[in-house]
Amino acid sequence: MIRLLLADDQALVRGAIASLLDLEDDLEVVAQVGRGDEVLAAARASKADVALLDVEMPGLDGIGAARQLKAELPSCRALIVTTFGRPGYVRLALEAGASGFVVKDTPSSQLADAVRRVAAGQRVVDPALAAESLAAGPSPLSTRETDVLIAVRQGNSSGEVASQLHLSEGTVRNHLSSAIGKTGARNASEAARIAAENGWLLA
């Protein structure tokens, strides 16, 4: 029996996935959480073999949760199951130690098969997303440019970004100018949107 932990901040989605997977003879949902920062403790307590993680969750995103599991509880493998099939997310998830990445509209039989393969130590990535991820390449943004765009996306002004990141306003403007150039955007908010759509803004 493969023991599963589900992590998704939408209770209805979590419940639906649990119901579908519980129909499989060899799969058992042993824990469910709605926050990314609850994943590690729940995985430990439930002795889960595979954690199915959404990307965007409160407390800690699914990619951060996968990184935690890899570092502190490698016996529990991470499978990202998300609505957000962005090429940058695939790359970040695999670099963080996730064993797989599939989208939520995957048929239940394929999702169950992905869980079995991940539990067996294989790597599973949605083929279309894998191709997009390879074509897109890594994020062109530097760490600081990424930090600045995340702060801009949260609605902060240049002055607030400078204060938050302990930088001068001039340095913030330089990072924004560089990020705007790299994304081909017209302004900072558009650069943040383009970067987010490509999956470049998750740490």
Secondary structure, DSSP 4 states (H G I P E B T S, - for coil): -EEEEEE-S-HHHHHHHHHHHHTSTTEEEEEEESSGGGHHHHHHHHT-SEEEE-SS-SSS-HHHHHHHHHHH-TTSEEEEEES---HHHHHHHHHTT-SEEEETTS-HHHHHHHHHHHHTT--EE-HHHHHHHHHH-S--S-HHHHHHHHHHHTT--HHHHHHHHT--HHHHHHHHHHHHHHHT-SSHHHHHHHHHHTT-S--
